[in-house]
Amino acid sequence: MYALFGHDPFDFWVGRYYVGTFGVLSLIGIFFGVVFYFYQAWIVEGAYNILRARIDPPPVSAGLRLVSANEPGFFWQLIVFSATLAFIGWLLRQVDIARKLEMTYEIPIAFGAVVSSWLTLQWMRPIAMGAWGNGFPLGITHHLDWVSNIGYQYFNFFYNPFHAIGISLLFASTLFLAMHGSAILSTANRPMIKEENVDGYWRNILGYSIGEIGIHRAAFWVGAAAVLFSNLCIFLSGTLVYDWTQFWEWWDKLPIWESAAVATVTAGAVVVWRGRRGRKVDMEAVEYGGRGLEATAVKDPIEVGSLRRLFDIGQVGPVYLGVWGAIAVVAGAAASFFILEDFLFQVGYNPIMFVREFLVLSLNPPAMDYGLGFAPWREGGAWIVATGFLNIAVLAWFMRVYTRARATGLGTHLAWGFAAALFLYFIIYLIRPVLIGNWAQAPGQGFKAILDWTNNVSVQYGNFYYNPFHMLSIFFLLGSTLLLAMHGATIVSTSQYGSHREIEEMMTEGSGTQRAQLFWRWTQGFMVNSRTIHIWCWWFAALTAITGGIGLLLSGTVIFDWYQWAQQIMIVAPIS
């Protein structure tokens, strides 16, 4: 438009919305997409219950041609084209607004990752497979059948490594969202609390504080990566890989298993509010003081150059242990010992076989015949003991997170966010098995055991995707990733104006925060401030676990077939 007219003829606002040429383009796509969708649902199908709308792509036999108006899939093609126009127009509109506000382009880049998922599902994968019939069907509940069936079409979809990475990044996004939202909210209404208190808290708990700009960079990267790996996950299914269970045969054929012994060591750590005026805390005394178990475990910090280049903070340590930390470490080590010892037993204590089979080894709970009783050691007794120690470890970690927040003068938001995750954990490993009456309802300990349990729960209780609390959990999970990417991209794109100093910005908003607010007001008509965005973060992350836990708790105790339940309340799309 600038090349043709020397200006944008739609360069104006309607209320809070900025229009622009690309806004008009988006509105055209949205209007026709909605009209075509409801025409197909209401007029063609007679599905006045919009939950039961079923809009399928053309049959596979139609290939990649444009079908005529009297053929199946015609409106699917029109809707997909309209939606694509709307998404791309919205993306370019974000670029336009960022340019007007002299921001960098992280927000449209993050949204571009989301648009790439739509393009992968509806354009790239069908074209690669040679037929529009391989596209994603449209419909609120109808797509649930497609999601379920796609897993069985390529056998156990949970064995897809890119699915595993994508899901891990989605949960990592939720974890980051909870951690960041908690950290900022824990400083609200505490004028004596500064950034150094938050940095000291994270160093005490995890050994490292990523810092205010660093967490937003990580948020932007992790959120975008979660989407891109998910794209790979679905694109490869049916184009290059047809059976994800056979895909892993290459692992057993590696020549390394026939060569010298292999050793591997793996270590890992994982790392609601009440208004209080706060108190001034001597952070040097908190980080370096104390005696015995209450003393700082690692007092001498080290500087890591790569971390400083990535996140602007390179200091690692000091690390605080404390009584609760010691309990968590000892109990976690005991759980790990019993799990790994059983793994070694299964491979005859052969270290090479241990490494080769590590991903498929599992410590399983007792069989159903044992109920809630104690089983022989190699028939589930080891699982009971290991899981018991794991339960102690996570509860002690909760207390460690809680007590360090109090010691550093922060609110206890992170502890209660972690409690939401514990709610889901204990429903899976303790509450639900006890209610049903046997430990066999819990998953085994091990990578493959978790994947198989997840798959089997869906099969055992009908199509688990029709579980409304599972729907909500997925909504909050994907929403958490979107929110994390949006927030991270927003702060990174305005960090040159100081928006990343969020603790200060909550007290007095500067030009960076004001630009960020203008961007979202012009884009979507409303915005949040430096405090309320973190309230959204905390609740989205917490509700991911809470709703997921409720959905699991009802499965096998109240509802035994979610698909049948969905049919009874008439939300299942009719079979064509």
Secondary structure, 3 states (H helix, E strand, C coil): CHHHHCCCCCCCEECCEECHHHHHHHHHHHHHHHHHHHHHHHHHCCCCCHHHCCECCCCHHHCCCCCCCCCCCHHHHHHHHHHHHHHHHHHHHHHHHHHHCCCCCHHHHHHHHHHHHHHHHHHHHHHHHCCHHHCCCECCCHHHHHHHHHHHHCCCHHHCHHHHHHHHHHHHHHHHHHHHHHHHHCCCCCCCCCHHHHHHHHHHHHCECCCHHHHHHHHHHHHHHHHHHHHHHHHCECCCECCHHHHCHHHHCCHHHHCCCCCCCCCCCCCCCCCCCCCCCCHHHHHHCCCHHHCEEECCCEECHHHHHHHCCCEECCEECHHHHHHHHHHHHHHHHHHHHHHHHHCCCCHHHHHHHCCCCCECCCCHHHCCCCCCHHHCHHHHHHHHHHHHHHHHHHHHHHHHHHHCCCCCHHHHHHHHHHHHHHHHHHHHHHHHCCHHHCCCECHHHHHHHHHHHHHHCCCHHHCHHHHHHHHHHHHHHHHHHHHHHHHHHCHHHCCCCHHHHHHCCCHHHHHHHHHHHHHHCCCCCCCHHHHHHHHHHHHHHHHHHHHHHHECCCECCHHHHHHHCCCCCCCC
